[in-house]
Amino acid sequence: DEARYLLEYGFDISFSYYIRAKFDGLKGLGNSDITAAAQGNPTLNLEFDQARLDLTAGWQGSREWAWEFTYGLPLYGRNTLRGETIQIALIYSP
């Protein structure tokens, strides 16, 4: 079991540009069965804590189209997928 949390805040800095910050993560509750992880998969973490910070900047080109750039970094915790991320998105909303 785990508890998840999320805090997100963003605002428009002009008519076309916006920024957003997102802090999210999970906290393991310490009730996993450790013998299940000992079945041969050393990368399987049944119990872990993790927190990430994602920073996003976007440009709204029209009512339907936008571009976003996101940089994400881990703040704490161990996970086999730990690492910084860079995302570029083209958004269409009819």
C-alpha positions as CSV (number, residue, x, y, z in Angstrom):
1,D,0.0,0.0,0.0
2,E,1.0,3.6,-0.5
3,A,-0.2,7.1,0.0
4,R,0.0,9.5,-3.0
5,Y,0.2,13.2,-2.9
6,L,0.2,16.1,-5.4
7,L,0.6,19.8,-5.3
8,E,0.3,21.8,-8.5
9,Y,0.4,25.5,-9.2
10,G,0.6,27.5,-12.4
11,F,-0.4,30.8,-14.0
12,D,-0.4,32.8,-17.2
13,I,2.5,35.2,-17.5
14,S,1.1,36.8,-20.7
15,F,-1.8,36.2,-23.1
16,S,0.2,33.4,-24.8
17,Y,2.7,32.1,-22.3
18,Y,2.2,30.1,-19.1
19,I,4.2,28.2,-16.4
20,R,3.4,25.4,-14.0
21,A,5.2,23.6,-11.2
22,K,4.1,20.2,-10.0
23,F,5.3,18.4,-6.9
24,D,4.1,14.8,-6.5
25,G,5.1,11.5,-5.0
26,L,4.2,8.5,-3.0
27,K,5.0,7.2,0.5
28,G,5.2,3.5,1.1
29,L,3.2,2.4,4.1
30,G,5.6,-0.4,5.2
31,N,3.2,-3.3,4.9
32,S,4.5,-5.2,1.9
33,D,5.4,-8.9,2.0
34,I,9.2,-8.9,1.4
35,T,9.2,-12.6,0.6
36,A,7.3,-11.8,-2.6
37,A,10.3,-9.7,-3.8
38,A,12.7,-12.6,-3.2
39,Q,11.2,-14.6,-6.0
40,G,14.0,-13.8,-8.5
41,N,13.4,-10.2,-9.7
42,P,16.0,-7.9,-8.0
43,T,14.5,-4.8,-9.7
44,L,11.1,-5.3,-8.1
45,N,10.7,-2.8,-5.2
46,L,7.6,-3.5,-3.4
47,E,8.1,-0.7,-0.9
48,F,9.6,2.7,-1.7
49,D,9.2,6.4,-1.3
50,Q,9.6,8.8,-4.2
51,A,9.0,12.5,-4.9
52,R,9.4,14.5,-8.1
53,L,9.3,18.1,-9.2
54,D,8.1,18.9,-12.8
55,L,8.6,22.4,-14.2
56,T,6.6,23.3,-17.3
57,A,6.6,26.3,-19.6
58,G,4.0,26.6,-22.4
59,W,3.0,28.7,-25.4
60,Q,-0.6,28.8,-26.5
61,G,-0.4,29.6,-30.2
62,S,-4.2,29.6,-30.8
63,R,-7.3,28.4,-29.2
64,E,-6.7,24.9,-30.4
65,W,-2.8,24.5,-30.5
66,A,-0.1,24.8,-27.8
67,W,3.4,23.7,-27.1
68,E,4.8,22.6,-23.8
69,F,8.3,22.0,-22.5
70,T,8.7,20.1,-19.2
71,Y,11.7,19.4,-17.1
72,G,11.3,16.8,-14.3
73,L,13.7,15.8,-11.6
74,P,13.6,13.4,-8.7
75,L,13.8,15.0,-5.3
76,Y,14.2,11.9,-3.1
77,G,13.5,8.2,-3.1
78,R,14.9,5.1,-4.8
79,N,13.3,3.5,-7.8
80,T,14.6,1.6,-10.9
81,L,13.2,4.3,-13.1
82,R,14.8,7.2,-11.3
83,G,16.2,10.0,-13.5
84,E,15.7,13.4,-14.9
85,T,13.2,13.8,-17.7
86,I,12.7,16.2,-20.6
87,Q,9.4,16.3,-22.4
88,I,8.2,18.3,-25.4
89,A,4.5,18.2,-26.2
90,L,2.4,19.5,-29.1
91,I,-1.2,19.9,-27.8
92,Y,-4.3,20.0,-29.9
93,S,-7.7,20.6,-28.2
94,P,-10.6,21.1,-30.7
